[in-house]
Amino acid sequence: MSLLAIITGILTLANYAFLTGQIYPVFVGTFLQAVLTIVTFMTVLAYRGRR
């Protein structure tokens, strides 16, 4: 689960780089950012490791 959270974090940074470089439209970047944020929150809530 933590690996998935790290991967989505890296994809979020790549999304930001693509948006600042104007690789794709803002609407696509906003949608992708929302999906990645939801996936990250799901992994955080599903984590059952040490507390």
Secondary structure, DSSP 8 states (H G I E B T S, - for coil): -HHHHHHHHHHHHHHHHHHHTTSS-HHHHHHHHHHHHHHHHHHHHH--S--
